[in-house]
């Protein structure tokens, strides 16, 4: 244990730094006051949005492999290392905010269809539309170009009975992006086919894509 570790009146940032070193397995035996002060000065000047509690949380998350970087210090705990950890922590918080923002909302209770109505709509799409077209033209796995359908209610029914798994995290975000691109398609006259959803909402085309993909992938089992 060196001189600075023996100090009994450590400031909160000093305590947080030694806590971080402990979490990542860095041995501060040969860590001098000047090196420590350089890191603290940089934190105070460049990392003002990071509180002591957030600083501790960043290293706790990293030590538990929740961040997108390797926290192995190779016994080189310096300003750049600390800055990289804190930047990864910021990315982590941004991603967590996105996941919460784009979590699938529960079905609206008001004016909602009953499960039996959703089941009947699902069976109509399966039997009278999807399979009927296949029988009529001899091609399986097709939907009509224009189809007015409550895909959200069909999705709810299928998700309820385990036919469709609810996407989460990165898979959900990627599917939303794909659905937004579908929303922004235009026809041959340059007119928008469908409106873009409001920020934070799951676009209606998300449910359409999920249901259609299931039907097409499972066309031989329907």
Residue pairs with C-beta under 8 A, 6 or more apart in sequence:
1 29
2 28
2 29
2 30
2 31
2 32
3 33
4 14
4 28
4 31
4 32
4 33
4 36
5 18
5 28
7 14
10 18
12 52
13 40
13 43
13 44
13 52
13 55
14 36
14 40
16 52
16 55
16 56
17 36
17 39
17 40
18 28
19 56
19 59
20 26
20 55
20 56
20 59
20 82
20 85
21 27
21 28
21 31
21 77
23 59
23 60
23 62
23 63
23 71
24 59
24 62
24 63
24 71
24 72
24 73
24 77
25 72
25 73
26 73
26 75
26 77
27 75
28 77
31 77
35 78
38 78
38 79
39 77
39 78
39 79
39 82
42 79
42 82
42 83
43 50
43 55
43 82
46 83
47 55
47 83
47 86
50 58
50 86
50 89
54 89
55 86
57 89
58 67
58 85
58 86
58 88
58 89
59 71
59 85
61 67
61 89
61 92
62 69
62 71
62 85
62 88
62 89
63 71
66 92
67 85
67 88
67 89
67 91
67 92
68 88
68 91
68 92
69 84
69 85
69 88
71 85
73 81
98 173
99 168
99 169
99 172
99 173
101 200
102 172
102 173
102 176
102 200
102 202
103 168
103 172
104 166
104 167
104 172
104 202
105 202
107 156
113 121
113 150
113 153
115 157
115 160
117 153
118 153
118 154
118 156
118 157
118 160
119 157
121 149
121 150
121 153
121 154
121 157
122 154
122 157
122 158
125 149
125 154
125 211
125 215
126 215
126 222
129 143
129 144
129 147
129 149
130 142
130 143
130 215
130 219
130 222
131 222
133 139
133 142
133 143
133 144
134 140
134 141
134 142
134 219
140 219
140 220
141 215
141 216
141 219
143 212
143 215
149 208
151 204
151 207
151 208
151 210
151 211
152 204
152 207
154 207
154 211
155 164
155 207
155 210
155 211
158 164
158 211
158 214
159 165
159 166
163 214
164 210
164 211
164 214
167 175
167 210
175 206
175 209
175 210
176 202
176 203
176 206
178 209
179 202
179 203
179 205
179 206
179 208
179 209
180 196
180 197
180 203
180 205
182 194
182 203
182 205
182 208
182 209
183 194
183 195
183 196
183 197
183 203
183 204
183 205
184 192
184 196
185 192
185 193
185 194
186 192
186 193
187 193
194 204
194 205
196 203
197 203
197 204
215 222
